[in-house]
Amino acid sequence: MTTKKHHATDLPVAKSTREHEAQEEIDSFLRALSSYPDRFAREPYLSFQQHLSSIATAHHPPGSDE
């Protein structure tokens, strides 16, 4: 059985990355929350989840490293 070893310097970077990703997710949610009423007026069958997904995808396209 092998164990994965972490270097002490890897942990702050991982924590920082998680915090950055969490902040991006919060920002996307808040953008979607504020812009949904206008979009819903144009597209009444669009769910909030669909709108949120489009906001998150537009801000952070799949395959990008940021």
N, C-alpha and C positions, 0 to 999 in steps of 0.2 A: 504494500500500500504506500502510495506516495503522498506527501503533504506539500501543499503550496506554501512557499515562504514569501512573506511580504517584507520589503525593506521599510524601515521607519520613515524614510523620505517619501515613499509611495502613498502613504495614508493621507497626509494633508492635501496632496494633489487630487486624490480620489474624492475627498470630502469637498474640496473646492469645486470640482466638476459636478458633483451631485447638487451642491447648492446653486450653482449656475443653471443647471438644467431645471431645477425646481423653480427658480425665479423666472426662467423663460416660460415655463408652463403657466405660472400665475399671471404673467404679463399677457400671454395669449388669451387666457380665460377672461381677463378684464377687458381686453380689446373686443373680444367677441360679445361680452355682456353689454358693452356700451354701443356697439354697432348693430346688434341684432334687431332692435325695433325698426330701424330704417330698412334693413334688408327684408325683414318679415313683411313690411308694407308692400314691397315689390314682389316678394315670393312667399305668399302666405302658407304654402305647403312645405316650406323648408323648416326642418326641426332645428332647435338650438344646437343639438349635437352635430348635425351636418354643417351648420354654420361655424361652430367651434373648430371642427375638423378642417374646414377650408381655410380658416384664419391661421391655424397652427401649421398647416402644410405650406401656405403662402409665405409664412415667416421663416420656416425652417424646412426647406425641401428635402425629401428623402435622398440619402447618399451624400449630403453635405457634411462637412466635418466641423461646422460651427454650431 
